[in-house]
Structures are given as structure tokens and as C-alpha cells.
Amino acid sequence: MTIAPEAPATPAPPTFLELEITSRCQLTCSSHCYAQAGPTKSHGNMTGDDWRRVIDEAAELRVKTVQFIGGEPTLHPEFSVLVGHALDAGLRVQVYSNLYRVRAEHWELFSHPRVTLGTSYYSDDADEHDAITGRKGSHDSTRANIVEAIRRGIVVKVGIVHIRDGQRSEQAHAEMAALRVARVHVDRVRGVGNAAKTLIPSISELCGRCADGKAAILPDGTVAPCVLGRFLPAGDVKTGSLRQVLAGQQWATVAAGIPRHRTGCVPDEDSCQPAPRKTMACNPDQDGSDCSPAETPACDPAHD
């Protein structure tokens, strides 16, 4: 008698949803950007109405936090409107920005009590930081805007991605701590996007918590277990609903195929932290559900 394999159980709906609203970015992080973003990339084919519908569905599904990410999310023409829509829906918001340029109206948005700010920082040395981002002056701009955010009382989380030997990651960590950044995490570069060594990245590059209370939506509407797990498509909200995707067999199969907590990753109460160093962790989280990411190729920001 042949017994058919049991279908994977459908995971619980996510409480944290990453919205990758654009692939455009002022920086050209050629060594590590998981999204392969850049100045000439597009905002994708998800319209503002599509994103608003997804945000409304997320609220109905009891998602707690949405993260606006890219690329550089503030470059999207409807960025402020979409953040406002999420706040009006009762959601908490994290904005993961490179903080290269911040408009006056965005400072007001970032100051909302249900908004937190995440960013990437690579070195306390300006030349090294700029070489990694591919943009001269990016270090000084990002650092100055981190300082300004803290001055304004905005909660800031910083992710430092260790990309190359000799990188001043530890010094950058100490610098951010001295500035009283709310949370600083250091993580290794992940082999996805610009850092991928194969056509299809390995799931071993993921932290093991993708699809575990979280999901991501890419600029074309593809649903993935997280923005780093973009090579594991699990549905599409451009033509269907988020509820249908999360209740579907494809989502369940993708989620079941991700080993929980990769080797050497010892989860604690609020992050996925690679052993043996507690300071080396999947980047800024906010309320215990990372690893997500960010403008970095690491397991980045999370929620709050």
C-alpha cells in the first residue's frame, strides 16, 4: 500500500510583514546588496493602490508591524502616504532607510510614536564605508542623520554587515553604542543578491526564522518568507490576496522547507544570534521576530 506524504501544515499568519516597495537606491552596494538595488532600478509593478490593499489585508490578518524597505523606501513616490496608511490601520511601522538623504517631512513621519527607524552602517572610517556603499559622502550623511534622529528622540536600530577581512565593524559598533543607538547588531554578509555565489542561493544562507511569524512582499508582488529568502517565491499579491497566499499550499511548502535555526544560530528571546558571539546577530529587531533585513545583505531589521 502506498501512503501519500502528509502535506505541510499551514504556518500561522505572520505578525511582521516586510514591504519592499522599491528596488531604487542612491547607493550601489555591489558586494552585498540582497535586493541588487541601485539608482537605475524601478519601483516595480505594484501600484500605490496595490500596497494599500496589502496593508489593509495585513491589518485584518492581525499583523502587528510592517517594515518599509527597499532599495531605499523613501524614494518611492507614495512612501509618506503608504506609511500614513499603515499607521491609520493601527499598525506599527519600521522604516529601513540608508539615511543618505532625509527630507523635512520624513523627519516628522519618523517622529511618530509608532514608527521606528533602521539603517545600515559599515565602518567608523568614512573611506571604508563609502567604498562599500559605492557612494562618496554616504558615511558622513548617514552618520549625521543617525545623530539627528537620536537628537529628535527617534528610536534607531543599526545593522552592521561584516563584509571583508579587516573591516572596522567592531569600531563601528562601539561608535554607534557611544551615540546611544537603541540597538546595534553585527552580522556576516549573506550569500544572496549581489553576494550570491550561485544562481540560486542556498537556504543555509538564511537565519532559520524566515516564514516564522514573518513574510515579505517584493516590488513585483511576489510573496517570500523574508526579503533575504526572495529566491523562495511562495505566491503573488499582485493578482491575488495576501490571505489566499498565506493559506495556500505553496506558502506552507516553502515554510516547511526552511530548517528552523541554522547551524550555529542560537535563538534568544529577541533575535537569531550566531554563536559564539552574542553581539553578532541578525540585525535590528524590534519585538522579537527577526531576522528580517534591510538595506543590507544580512539578516537585518525587524520589528517593534
Secondary structure as GFF3:
##gff-version 3
##sequence-region A 1 304
A	DSSP	beta_strand	16	20	.	.	.	ID=ss1
A	DSSP	alpha_helix	48	60	.	.	.	ID=ss2
A	DSSP	beta_strand	65	69	.	.	.	ID=ss3
A	DSSP	three_ten_helix	73	75	.	.	.	ID=ss4
A	DSSP	alpha_helix	79	88	.	.	.	ID=ss5
A	DSSP	beta_strand	92	96	.	.	.	ID=ss6
A	DSSP	alpha_helix	104	110	.	.	.	ID=ss7
A	DSSP	beta_strand	115	120	.	.	.	ID=ss8
A	DSSP	alpha_helix	126	133	.	.	.	ID=ss9
A	DSSP	alpha_helix	138	151	.	.	.	ID=ss10
A	DSSP	beta_strand	156	162	.	.	.	ID=ss11
A	DSSP	alpha_helix	169	178	.	.	.	ID=ss12
A	DSSP	beta_strand	183	188	.	.	.	ID=ss13
A	DSSP	three_ten_helix	193	195	.	.	.	ID=ss14
A	DSSP	three_ten_helix	203	205	.	.	.	ID=ss15
A	DSSP	beta_strand	214	217	.	.	.	ID=ss16
A	DSSP	beta_strand	223	224	.	.	.	ID=ss17
A	DSSP	alpha_helix	242	247	.	.	.	ID=ss18
A	DSSP	alpha_helix	249	256	.	.	.	ID=ss19
A	DSSP	beta_strand	265	267	.	.	.	ID=ss20
A	DSSP	beta_strand	272	274	.	.	.	ID=ss21
###
